[in-house]
């Protein structure tokens, strides 16, 4: 809830407070959830959808026989894992947009997450792992005011246009703040 800053996580079956981890690109789990999301969006609440991609990154890594360096956007993200994250997040965002469209809702993905590199922590360079610097709340509010549901992937962008893998929970909290 943007007005109160309250963040609720929903599972695939609509239960609040639990995480949803299992997803396969072939099961289209996002589309059935879109009905629930549509009902929430049509309520009095302003909704921004933030999604993770760790399960999808893991599935892609196994499929492509690549050893991913990090799944949840908190550890080291090497260049191969960033490519997996971009593919996974883009596919999942697209599926969410399809599901929302099927429920007559307008939605858009944006570059509202401004991030900077996490840098070197305890002597370890985190490469393409980013930390949320700020949220372009004006952009998100503009979308919401126009009846457009923002779909926010676990990716952030710096002032030079570089992409970083960020933790979805951190993104959700930053948007709620």
C-alpha positions in Angstrom: 0.0 0.0 0.0 1.8 3.1 -1.2 -0.2 5.4 1.0 0.7 3.7 4.2 4.0 2.1 3.2 2.7 -1.3 4.1 4.2 -4.2 2.2 2.3 -7.5 1.9 3.8 -10.5 0.1 1.4 -12.8 -1.6 1.8 -16.4 -2.5 0.6 -18.0 -5.8 -2.7 -19.0 -4.0 -3.2 -15.5 -2.5 -2.1 -16.1 1.1 -0.4 -13.1 2.6 2.8 -13.2 4.4 4.4 -16.2 2.8 7.0 -16.2 0.1 6.4 -17.8 -3.3 9.5 -19.5 -4.6 8.6 -22.2 -7.1 8.1 -21.1 -10.7 8.8 -22.6 -14.0 8.7 -20.8 -17.3 6.5 -23.7 -18.6 3.9 -23.7 -15.9 2.7 -20.0 -16.4 2.1 -19.7 -12.7 2.0 -15.9 -13.0 -1.1 -15.9 -15.2 -3.4 -17.6 -12.7 -2.1 -15.2 -10.0 -3.0 -12.2 -12.2 -6.7 -12.7 -11.3 -5.9 -12.2 -7.6 -3.6 -9.3 -8.4 -6.4 -7.8 -10.6 -8.8 -7.9 -7.7 -6.3 -6.1 -5.5 -5.6 -3.5 -8.1 -9.3 -2.8 -8.6 -9.7 -2.2 -4.8 -8.9 1.0 -3.1 -5.2 0.3 -2.9 -2.5 1.6 -5.2 -0.4 -1.4 -6.1 3.2 -1.6 -7.4 4.3 -5.2 -8.1 7.8 -6.1 -7.2 9.0 -9.6 -8.2 12.1 -11.6 -7.5 13.8 -14.0 -10.0 15.9 -16.3 -7.9 14.0 -19.5 -8.9 14.0 -18.5 -12.5 17.8 -17.7 -12.4 18.4 -21.1 -10.9 16.3 -22.8 -13.5 18.1 -21.0 -16.4 21.5 -21.7 -14.9 20.7 -25.4 -14.7 19.2 -25.4 -18.2 22.2 -23.7 -19.7 24.7 -25.6 -17.5 26.1 -22.4 -16.0 27.2 -22.0 -12.4 25.4 -18.9 -11.2 27.3 -16.9 -8.6 24.2 -15.7 -6.7 20.5 -16.2 -6.9 18.9 -13.6 -4.7 20.8 -10.4 -5.4 22.7 -10.3 -2.1 25.9 -12.0 -3.0 28.4 -11.6 -5.8 26.8 -11.3 -9.2 29.3 -12.1 -12.0 28.6 -11.2 -15.6 27.2 -14.6 -16.5 24.8 -14.4 -13.6 23.8 -10.9 -14.5 22.9 -12.2 -18.0 20.8 -14.9 -16.4 19.1 -12.3 -14.1 18.3 -10.1 -17.1 16.7 -12.9 -19.0 14.8 -14.3 -16.0 13.5 -10.9 -14.9 12.5 -9.9 -18.4 10.6 -13.2 -19.0 8.9 -13.0 -15.6 8.0 -9.3 -16.1 6.5 -10.1 -19.5 4.4 -13.0 -18.0 3.1 -10.6 -15.4 2.3 -8.0 -18.0 0.4 -10.7 -20.0 -1.5 -11.8 -17.0 -2.5 -8.2 -16.1 -3.5 -7.5 -19.7 -5.7 -10.6 -19.7 -7.5 -9.1 -16.7 -8.0 -5.7 -18.5 -5.4 -3.9 -16.4 -2.8 -1.6 -17.8 0.7 -2.2 -16.5 4.3 -1.1 -17.3 7.8 -1.9 -16.4 10.0 1.0 -15.6 13.6 1.9 -14.7 12.4 3.5 -11.4 15.1 1.7 -9.3 18.3 3.8 -9.1 21.1 1.6 -7.8 24.8 1.8 -7.3 27.3 -1.1 -7.1 27.5 -2.8 -3.8 31.3 -2.6 -4.1 33.8 -4.4 -2.1 32.6 -6.0 1.2 35.0 -7.8 3.5 37.5 -7.9 0.7 35.1 -9.4 -1.9 34.1 -7.4 -5.0 30.4 -7.9 -5.6 30.8 -7.0 -9.2 27.2 -6.5 -10.7 25.3 -6.7 -7.4 23.7 -3.4 -6.7 22.2 -1.6 -3.7 19.1 0.5 -4.1 20.2 4.1 -3.9 16.7 5.6 -4.4 13.4 5.0 -6.0 12.0 7.3 -8.7 8.7 7.7 -6.8 7.5 10.5 -9.0 7.6 8.0 -12.0 5.8 5.3 -10.0 3.2 7.8 -8.7 2.6 9.1 -12.2 1.9 5.6 -13.4 -0.3 4.8 -10.5 -2.3 8.1 -11.0 -2.9 7.1 -14.6 -4.3 3.7 -13.5 -1.1 1.9 -14.6 0.3 -0.9 -12.4 4.1 -0.6 -12.1 5.8 -3.9 -12.4 9.3 -3.7 -10.9 11.9 -6.3 -11.6 14.9 -7.0 -9.3 17.2 -4.8 -11.4 18.5 -1.3 -10.8 20.2 1.2 -13.0 22.9 3.8 -12.3 23.4 7.2 -13.8 25.5 5.8 -16.6 22.8 3.3 -17.6 24.6 0.2 -16.2 22.3 -2.5 -14.9 22.8 -4.2 -11.4 21.1 -7.2 -9.9 19.4 -6.0 -6.7 17.5 -7.9 -4.0 13.8 -7.9 -4.6 13.0 -7.6 -0.9 15.2 -4.5 -0.7 13.4 -3.0 -3.7 9.9 -3.6 -2.2 11.0 -2.0 1.1 12.5 1.0 -0.7 9.3 1.5 -2.7 7.2 1.3 0.4 9.4 3.8 2.2 
